[in-house]
């Protein structure tokens, strides 16, 4: 091998090692940077009106004549239906369940005590509607039917109205974006305080959406909330 060829090869090796060394140094800096992170949480919280309502109207009746008891239940159901449709609720939004009849004398642990009424019955008329405001307006006025002899079971857990917000998929993108922006603002504040800069996102967790009533008095207003967790790298 000539001296010229050896010199060229030697120069090439020197350059190659220099480039490799620079790449390794850069990779080491990047690795250390990737290891310096700040984890922050971003909040998005909004309020939306419910778009569906489920209103179970449960009433009870008692008697000793089973046939007459069924007739009374049917009469009460017709009165409730008439009230609802007169209040602007569509008949298609009204449904009826089967009456639940209890024979007190046939109960296993009923004992020998005489009861005034042998049979007790309950039935539920359910309103399922997207006209939330129309239904809400009718709710307080249904107490007028008490004057017609209808006894409501408003204290039962399964007789409480439910307000539903079903448009979560529509609002998700904007809320996730808002939570991400909020998280970055928190991260940037942290970086300024530590005399650093925010780098790339290393890890992100969207978070779980929750839907709750605004308060006990306004269950038809829903609070939608999400907390996203984002991990950013820090650079000098």
C-alpha positions as CSV (number, residue, x, y, z in Angstrom):
1,X,0.0,0.0,0.0
2,X,1.4,3.4,-0.9
3,X,1.9,6.2,1.6
4,X,-0.8,8.3,-0.2
5,X,-3.4,5.5,0.0
6,X,-2.6,4.9,3.7
7,X,-3.0,8.7,4.4
8,X,-6.4,8.7,2.7
9,X,-7.6,5.7,4.6
10,X,-6.3,7.2,7.9
11,X,-7.9,10.5,7.2
12,X,-11.2,8.7,6.4
13,X,-11.0,6.8,9.7
14,X,-10.4,10.0,11.6
15,X,-13.4,11.7,10.0
16,X,-15.6,8.6,10.6
17,X,-14.6,8.4,14.2
18,X,-15.3,12.1,14.6
19,X,-18.7,11.8,13.1
20,X,-19.5,8.8,15.1
21,X,-18.3,10.5,18.3
22,X,-20.5,13.5,17.5
23,X,-23.5,11.3,16.9
24,X,-22.9,9.4,20.2
25,X,-22.6,12.7,22.0
26,X,-25.8,14.0,20.5
27,X,-27.6,10.8,21.3
28,X,-26.4,11.0,24.9
29,X,-27.7,14.5,25.2
30,X,-31.0,13.5,23.7
31,X,-31.2,10.5,26.1
32,X,-30.6,12.8,29.1
33,X,-33.1,15.3,27.8
34,X,-35.7,12.5,27.3
35,X,-35.0,11.5,30.9
36,X,-35.8,15.0,32.2
37,X,-39.6,15.3,32.3
38,X,-42.4,17.1,34.1
39,X,-45.8,15.6,34.6
40,X,-48.8,17.9,34.7
41,X,-52.6,17.6,34.6
42,X,-55.0,19.5,32.4
43,X,-58.6,20.1,33.3
44,X,-61.6,20.7,31.1
45,X,-65.0,21.2,32.8
46,X,-68.2,22.3,31.1
47,X,-72.0,22.3,31.8
48,X,-74.6,21.0,29.3
49,X,-78.4,20.6,29.6
50,X,-79.6,17.0,29.7
51,X,-81.1,15.9,26.4
52,X,-83.1,12.9,27.6
53,X,-85.3,12.3,30.6
54,X,-86.7,9.1,32.1
55,X,-89.6,9.8,34.5
56,X,-91.1,6.7,36.2
57,X,-94.5,7.5,37.8
58,X,-95.2,4.9,40.3
59,X,-98.6,4.6,42.1
60,X,-100.1,2.2,44.6
61,X,-103.5,0.9,45.4
62,X,-105.0,-1.6,47.9
63,X,-108.2,-3.6,48.1
64,X,-109.9,-6.9,48.9
65,X,-111.4,-7.5,45.4
66,X,-108.7,-8.4,43.0
67,X,-110.8,-7.8,39.9
68,X,-111.8,-4.3,41.2
69,X,-108.2,-3.6,42.0
70,X,-107.1,-4.2,38.4
71,X,-109.9,-1.9,37.2
72,X,-108.7,0.8,39.6
73,X,-105.2,0.5,38.3
74,X,-106.3,0.8,34.8
75,X,-108.4,3.8,35.6
76,X,-105.5,5.5,37.3
77,X,-103.2,4.7,34.3
78,X,-105.7,6.4,32.0
79,X,-105.9,9.5,34.2
80,X,-102.1,9.8,34.3
81,X,-101.9,9.3,30.5
82,X,-104.5,12.0,30.0
83,X,-102.6,14.4,32.3
84,X,-99.3,13.7,30.5
85,X,-100.6,14.2,27.0
86,X,-102.5,17.4,28.1
87,X,-99.1,18.6,29.3
88,X,-97.6,18.3,25.8
89,X,-95.9,14.9,26.2
90,X,-96.2,12.7,23.2
91,X,-98.2,9.4,23.7
92,X,-95.3,7.6,22.0
93,X,-93.1,8.6,24.9
94,X,-95.4,6.9,27.5
95,X,-95.2,3.2,28.4
96,X,-96.7,0.9,31.1
97,X,-95.3,-2.0,33.1
98,X,-97.2,-4.9,34.4
99,X,-98.9,-4.3,37.8
100,X,-97.2,-5.9,40.8
101,X,-99.8,-7.5,43.1
102,X,-99.0,-8.6,46.7
103,X,-101.4,-11.0,48.5
104,X,-100.7,-10.3,52.2
105,X,-102.6,-13.4,53.3
106,X,-100.4,-15.6,51.1
107,X,-97.1,-14.3,52.5
108,X,-95.0,-16.9,54.2
109,X,-94.4,-14.8,57.3
110,X,-97.6,-12.9,57.3
111,X,-98.8,-14.3,60.6
112,X,-102.4,-14.5,61.8
113,X,-102.9,-10.8,62.1
114,X,-105.9,-9.6,60.2
115,X,-105.3,-6.9,57.6
116,X,-107.7,-4.3,56.3
117,X,-106.9,-4.9,52.7
118,X,-105.8,-8.3,51.4
119,X,-104.2,-7.1,48.2
120,X,-101.8,-4.3,47.5
121,X,-100.7,-3.3,44.0
122,X,-98.3,-0.9,42.4
123,X,-97.8,0.1,38.8
124,X,-95.4,2.3,36.9
125,X,-96.1,4.6,34.0
126,X,-92.8,5.6,32.4
127,X,-92.1,8.7,30.4
128,X,-89.0,8.5,28.1
129,X,-88.6,11.7,26.2
130,X,-86.1,14.1,24.6
131,X,-88.4,17.0,25.3
132,X,-86.7,17.6,28.7
133,X,-88.2,21.0,29.4
134,X,-91.7,19.9,28.5
135,X,-91.4,17.0,31.0
136,X,-89.8,19.2,33.7
137,X,-92.7,21.6,33.4
138,X,-95.2,18.8,33.9
139,X,-93.5,17.2,36.9
140,X,-94.7,19.6,39.7
141,X,-98.3,19.6,38.4
142,X,-98.8,15.9,38.6
143,X,-99.6,16.2,42.3
144,X,-103.0,17.5,41.2
145,X,-103.9,13.9,40.5
146,X,-103.7,13.1,44.2
147,X,-107.1,14.9,44.5
148,X,-108.4,12.2,42.1
149,X,-107.4,9.4,44.5
150,X,-104.1,8.4,43.1
151,X,-101.4,7.7,45.6
152,X,-97.8,8.1,44.2
153,X,-94.7,6.3,45.5
154,X,-92.3,9.2,45.1
155,X,-90.0,8.1,47.8
156,X,-89.0,4.8,46.1
157,X,-85.5,4.8,44.6
158,X,-86.8,3.4,41.3
159,X,-89.4,6.1,41.1
160,X,-87.0,9.0,40.8
161,X,-86.6,10.8,37.5
162,X,-83.3,10.5,35.6
163,X,-81.8,13.1,33.4
164,X,-79.3,11.9,30.8
165,X,-76.7,13.6,28.7
166,X,-76.1,11.4,25.6
167,X,-73.9,13.7,23.5
168,X,-70.6,13.0,25.1
169,X,-68.9,11.9,21.8
170,X,-69.8,15.3,20.3
171,X,-68.1,17.3,23.0
172,X,-65.1,15.0,23.6
173,X,-62.7,16.4,21.0
174,X,-63.0,20.0,22.2
175,X,-62.7,19.1,25.8
176,X,-59.6,17.0,25.2
177,X,-58.1,19.9,23.3
178,X,-58.9,22.3,26.1
179,X,-57.4,19.9,28.8
180,X,-54.3,19.5,26.7
181,X,-53.9,23.3,26.3
182,X,-54.4,23.7,30.0
183,X,-51.8,21.1,30.8
184,X,-49.2,22.7,28.5
185,X,-49.8,26.1,30.2
186,X,-49.1,24.5,33.6
187,X,-46.0,22.8,32.2
188,X,-44.7,26.0,30.7
189,X,-45.1,27.8,34.0
190,X,-43.1,25.0,35.7
191,X,-40.4,25.2,33.0
192,X,-40.0,29.0,33.4
193,X,-39.7,28.7,37.1
194,X,-37.0,26.0,36.7
195,X,-35.3,28.0,33.9
196,X,-36.0,25.3,31.3
197,X,-38.1,24.9,28.2
198,X,-40.9,22.5,27.3
199,X,-40.0,19.8,24.8
200,X,-42.0,17.0,23.2
201,X,-44.8,15.0,24.8
202,X,-43.3,11.9,26.2
203,X,-46.5,10.3,27.5
204,X,-50.1,11.3,27.6
205,X,-53.2,9.9,29.3
206,X,-56.6,11.2,28.1
207,X,-58.3,10.7,31.4
208,X,-61.8,9.4,32.2
209,X,-64.8,11.6,31.5
210,X,-67.4,12.0,34.3
211,X,-70.9,13.3,34.0
212,X,-72.6,14.4,37.2
213,X,-75.5,16.7,38.1
214,X,-74.6,20.3,38.7
215,X,-76.2,20.0,42.1
216,X,-79.1,18.3,43.9
217,X,-81.6,20.9,42.9
218,X,-80.7,21.0,39.2
219,X,-80.1,17.4,38.1
220,X,-81.1,18.4,34.5
221,X,-77.9,20.4,34.2
222,X,-74.9,18.1,33.7
223,X,-71.3,18.8,34.6
224,X,-69.0,17.1,32.2
225,X,-65.4,16.8,33.4
226,X,-62.1,15.3,32.2
227,X,-58.6,15.5,33.7
228,X,-55.8,14.6,31.3
229,X,-52.3,13.7,32.5
230,X,-49.4,14.7,30.2
231,X,-45.7,14.1,30.6
232,X,-43.4,16.7,28.8
233,X,-39.6,16.6,28.3
234,X,-37.6,19.5,29.6
235,X,-34.7,21.2,27.8
236,X,-32.2,23.9,28.8
